[in-house]
Amino acid sequence: MSKYTLPMPASKRRWFIIAVIFLAIVFNYYDRQIVSILKPMLKDEFDLGDDGYALVINVFTVFYALMYPVSGWLVDKFGEKKVMLVGILGWSVACLGGGFSRTFGSFLFFRGMLGAAEPTNFPAQLKVITVWFSGKLRATANSLCVAGSSIGAIIAPPIVAWLAIRYNFHTVFIVAGIVGLIIALLWFLIYTEPPAEIRNEAVGEVDESSTNQGFSWGQLWKTKTLWGILLIRFVSDPVWYFCLFWLPGYLQEESGLTLAQIGMFGWIPFLLADLGAIGTSAWSDRLVRRGKDPLLARKIMLTAVALLAPLCCLTTYIANPYLTLLIFGLVAIACLSWLFTVSVVIAEAFPVANVASVLGIAGGFGALGAVLFNYFVGQMLGSVGAGTVFIIMAFMHPLAVLILWTMIKKEVPVEKEPQVAEAYVLK
């Protein structure tokens, strides 16, 4: 334990760690929501159309996709504390830079920097959950962390709208950067490696050396489950990205809500998503406590909740914007439940030594799917209409369910030539 680390019992420390990760993810998603809430204002400021706005989103998302796999490798290589600290500092500086930008070019640069820095949070978070919590609490602890994503989306509309109306859109980014620096300090002071007894309970092994055994990089890519996880994130993540990046603007431009009304009501889908996703995560943990195989429990829950996603098709037939908000709240429950629990599936299916890398690769593929989908939406929303976009979205989670049941299983590294070692001993 570092001399700068605040002293406290391990039983309390792990929940303080969860709280700091939660705050970090809250402001990650606050940062992302800024551009969607301020879409009309940014389009006016930089003279953009929907294709230009899509470029703003995709600069962030492309760098996010590229850095996510690298972030996972960095976490497994250098540890969750160091990597997450650097990441928090990076995205805080990016927010400050975006706030001080006066040209479209500099604004794009800092959005790209934000995209490169933010992925560090999630592989680090999964590694923390894996080594600090056993399977009986893992999904619940993970959901409390990742709940920050929807909480960030909940608080963003009123705060962003108030700051932008009261001051200007630059202030919105600067506030996010300052808060990020405070979170970085908290992480530095609170996080430390778990004691041996907690780590051993979490990973399910008494022999610590066994927790370090995992797949090599080459072996990892030969597992069927890895490719299944990548495909799941590729087809399911874009729906969540639509809720984050396009829904507030859609409600303003297509449903007639004002920026002030978005501030008052735009958080509703994300609140529903948060409550629903925490509930579904707790349900899957309850199945585990009742004796259900952990991986099977996650599959059952994900299959059930995926039935909510196709409801997005109904919105084109509804004139009331508030009913549209409610429907997208149900869709967001499916999105966030999958986002929460697929991370836990990774922890259940792969050795501890590989979980951060797998999540990093998977997050990159999810962001890549979002990049392609964002481009499609930016090019086609005005010409083919939202109805076509929503029909495509309706098939994404059912496809993810098919992949889940056909490709995902627990992966165990093959023992490395035990007969050779035995022969050596005999000699």
SULSUL-V580160 format. One record per residue. RES is the residue in three letters. PSI is psi as a letter, one per 40 degrees, with the letter a starting at -180 (* if undefined). D_FIRST is the distance of its C-alpha to the first C-alpha in Angstrom with 2 decimals. Layout:
res=<RES;RES>
psi=<PSI;PSI>
d_first=<D_FIRST;D_FIRST>
This chain:
res=<MET;SER;LYS;TYR;THR;LEU;PRO;MET;PRO;ALA;SER;LYS;ARG;ARG;TRP;PHE;ILE;ILE;ALA;VAL;ILE;PHE;LEU;ALA;ILE;VAL;PHE;ASN;TYR;TYR;ASP;ARG;GLN;ILE;VAL;SER;ILE;LEU;LYS;PRO;MET;LEU;LYS;ASP;GLU;PHE;ASP;LEU;GLY;ASP;ASP;GLY;TYR;ALA;LEU;VAL;ILE;ASN;VAL;PHE;THR;VAL;PHE;TYR;ALA;LEU;MET;TYR;PRO;VAL;SER;GLY;TRP;LEU;VAL;ASP;LYS;PHE;GLY;GLU;LYS;LYS;VAL;MET;LEU;VAL;GLY;ILE;LEU;GLY;TRP;SER;VAL;ALA;CYS;LEU;GLY;GLY;GLY;PHE;SER;ARG;THR;PHE;GLY;SER;PHE;LEU;PHE;PHE;ARG;GLY;MET;LEU;GLY;ALA;ALA;GLU;PRO;THR;ASN;PHE;PRO;ALA;GLN;LEU;LYS;VAL;ILE;THR;VAL;TRP;PHE;SER;GLY;LYS;LEU;ARG;ALA;THR;ALA;ASN;SER;LEU;CYS;VAL;ALA;GLY;SER;SER;ILE;GLY;ALA;ILE;ILE;ALA;PRO;PRO;ILE;VAL;ALA;TRP;LEU;ALA;ILE;ARG;TYR;ASN;PHE;HIS;THR;VAL;PHE;ILE;VAL;ALA;GLY;ILE;VAL;GLY;LEU;ILE;ILE;ALA;LEU;LEU;TRP;PHE;LEU;ILE;TYR;THR;GLU;PRO;PRO;ALA;GLU;ILE;ARG;ASN;GLU;ALA;VAL;GLY;GLU;VAL;ASP;GLU;SER;SER;THR;ASN;GLN;GLY;PHE;SER;TRP;GLY;GLN;LEU;TRP;LYS;THR;LYS;THR;LEU;TRP;GLY;ILE;LEU;LEU;ILE;ARG;PHE;VAL;SER;ASP;PRO;VAL;TRP;TYR;PHE;CYS;LEU;PHE;TRP;LEU;PRO;GLY;TYR;LEU;GLN;GLU;GLU;SER;GLY;LEU;THR;LEU;ALA;GLN;ILE;GLY;MET;PHE;GLY;TRP;ILE;PRO;PHE;LEU;LEU;ALA;ASP;LEU;GLY;ALA;ILE;GLY;THR;SER;ALA;TRP;SER;ASP;ARG;LEU;VAL;ARG;ARG;GLY;LYS;ASP;PRO;LEU;LEU;ALA;ARG;LYS;ILE;MET;LEU;THR;ALA;VAL;ALA;LEU;LEU;ALA;PRO;LEU;CYS;CYS;LEU;THR;THR;TYR;ILE;ALA;ASN;PRO;TYR;LEU;THR;LEU;LEU;ILE;PHE;GLY;LEU;VAL;ALA;ILE;ALA;CYS;LEU;SER;TRP;LEU;PHE;THR;VAL;SER;VAL;VAL;ILE;ALA;GLU;ALA;PHE;PRO;VAL;ALA;ASN;VAL;ALA;SER;VAL;LEU;GLY;ILE;ALA;GLY;GLY;PHE;GLY;ALA;LEU;GLY;ALA;VAL;LEU;PHE;ASN;TYR;PHE;VAL;GLY;GLN;MET;LEU;GLY;SER;VAL;GLY;ALA;GLY;THR;VAL;PHE;ILE;ILE;MET;ALA;PHE;MET;HIS;PRO;LEU;ALA;VAL;LEU;ILE;LEU;TRP;THR;MET;ILE;LYS;LYS;GLU;VAL;PRO;VAL;GLU;LYS;GLU;PRO;GLN;VAL;ALA;GLU;ALA;TYR;VAL;LEU;LYS>
psi=<h;i;e;e;h;h;h;i;i;d;d;d;d;d;d;d;d;d;d;d;d;d;d;d;d;d;e;d;d;d;d;d;d;d;d;d;d;e;d;d;d;d;d;d;d;e;g;i;a;d;d;d;d;d;d;d;d;d;d;d;d;d;d;d;d;d;d;d;d;d;d;d;d;d;d;d;d;e;i;d;d;d;d;d;d;d;d;d;d;d;d;d;d;d;d;d;d;d;d;e;i;e;i;d;d;d;d;d;d;d;d;d;d;d;d;d;d;d;d;d;d;d;d;d;d;d;d;d;d;d;e;e;h;i;d;d;e;d;d;d;d;d;d;d;d;e;d;d;d;d;d;d;d;d;d;d;d;d;d;d;d;d;d;d;d;d;c;i;d;d;d;d;d;d;d;d;d;d;d;d;d;d;d;d;d;d;d;d;d;d;h;i;i;i;i;d;d;d;d;d;d;d;e;e;h;d;h;d;d;d;e;e;h;a;i;i;d;d;d;d;e;e;h;d;d;d;d;d;d;d;d;d;d;d;d;d;d;d;d;d;d;d;d;d;d;d;d;d;d;d;d;d;d;d;e;e;i;i;d;d;d;d;d;d;e;e;e;d;d;d;d;d;d;d;d;d;d;d;d;d;d;d;d;d;d;d;d;d;d;e;e;i;h;d;d;d;d;d;d;d;d;d;d;d;d;e;e;d;d;e;e;d;d;d;d;e;e;h;d;h;d;d;d;d;d;d;d;d;d;d;d;d;d;d;d;d;d;d;d;d;d;d;d;d;d;d;d;d;d;i;i;d;e;e;d;d;d;d;d;d;d;d;d;d;d;d;d;d;d;d;d;d;d;d;d;d;d;d;d;e;d;d;d;e;i;d;d;d;d;d;d;d;d;d;e;d;d;d;d;d;d;d;d;d;d;e;e;h;i;h;h;h;i;h;h;g;g;d;d;d;d;d;d;d;d;d;*>
d_first=<0.00;3.81;6.54;8.29;6.60;9.21;8.94;11.10;12.29;11.59;15.37;15.40;12.36;14.16;17.22;15.73;14.48;18.09;19.45;17.87;19.05;22.33;22.75;22.11;24.73;27.05;27.38;27.61;30.69;31.91;31.99;33.94;36.38;37.35;39.78;41.42;42.06;43.35;45.30;48.73;47.50;45.82;48.95;51.07;48.83;48.74;52.05;50.64;52.15;50.41;49.95;48.29;45.98;45.16;44.21;41.68;40.11;40.29;38.77;35.62;35.98;36.83;33.74;31.74;33.40;32.83;29.14;28.17;28.46;26.75;23.81;23.46;23.55;20.98;18.49;19.21;19.05;16.11;13.96;14.34;11.88;13.63;17.03;17.13;16.14;18.96;21.23;20.98;21.70;24.53;26.31;26.03;27.84;30.30;31.20;31.82;33.93;35.92;36.66;38.01;40.00;43.77;44.96;44.71;43.42;40.44;39.72;39.73;37.39;34.69;35.26;34.68;31.45;30.37;31.26;29.27;26.02;26.07;25.88;22.21;21.37;23.04;21.89;18.26;19.15;20.86;18.05;15.74;18.67;19.36;16.07;15.40;19.12;22.01;25.47;26.77;24.63;23.82;26.87;26.50;22.86;23.91;26.98;25.16;23.10;26.16;28.31;27.11;29.60;32.56;31.31;31.10;34.59;35.70;34.68;35.75;39.54;39.99;37.51;38.72;42.34;42.06;40.33;42.76;45.81;44.78;43.59;43.46;41.56;39.61;37.93;36.64;34.52;33.31;32.02;30.04;28.44;27.42;25.85;23.90;22.34;21.21;19.64;17.73;16.22;15.31;13.62;11.52;10.50;10.14;9.10;6.24;7.65;9.71;10.02;12.89;15.54;15.15;15.10;18.06;19.94;19.50;20.81;23.40;22.83;21.79;21.79;18.64;20.70;23.09;20.71;20.65;24.43;25.99;28.92;29.45;30.34;34.01;33.85;32.14;35.13;37.52;36.29;38.61;35.87;34.20;37.58;38.12;34.90;35.87;39.34;38.17;36.00;38.85;41.43;39.52;37.24;40.27;41.43;38.21;38.43;42.00;40.95;38.43;40.46;44.08;44.62;44.44;46.82;49.04;49.37;50.40;52.75;54.22;53.96;54.73;51.73;50.97;47.62;47.67;48.38;45.53;43.30;44.76;44.88;43.00;39.83;41.68;41.21;37.47;37.20;39.24;37.11;33.89;35.36;37.06;34.13;31.85;34.79;35.43;31.80;31.91;35.25;33.95;31.09;33.87;35.87;33.00;32.70;36.47;36.20;36.82;35.20;32.25;33.63;37.12;36.00;34.59;37.86;40.04;38.35;38.36;42.02;43.06;41.41;42.74;46.19;45.38;44.95;48.68;49.57;49.06;52.60;54.06;53.07;55.87;58.40;57.00;58.06;55.89;52.60;50.88;51.76;50.34;47.06;47.12;47.87;45.11;42.81;43.68;43.25;39.81;38.83;39.63;37.79;34.54;34.66;34.94;32.21;29.84;30.86;31.45;27.70;27.40;30.30;28.37;25.48;28.20;30.23;27.87;25.17;21.51;21.46;24.22;23.71;22.30;25.04;27.70;26.84;26.88;30.28;31.57;30.62;32.45;35.50;35.42;35.40;38.18;40.23;39.71;40.86;44.05;44.65;44.09;46.63;49.05;48.72;49.13;52.23;53.81;53.03;55.93;58.36;57.86;56.38;53.39;55.15;54.80;51.11;50.56;52.55;50.30;47.18;48.73;48.63;45.04;43.22;46.00;45.62;41.86;42.74;45.04;42.37;39.85;42.23;43.62;40.66;37.40;36.37;33.42;32.81;31.83;31.52;34.26;33.33;33.72;36.91;36.21;39.73;39.01;36.20;38.51;41.34;39.24;38.34;42.01;43.02>
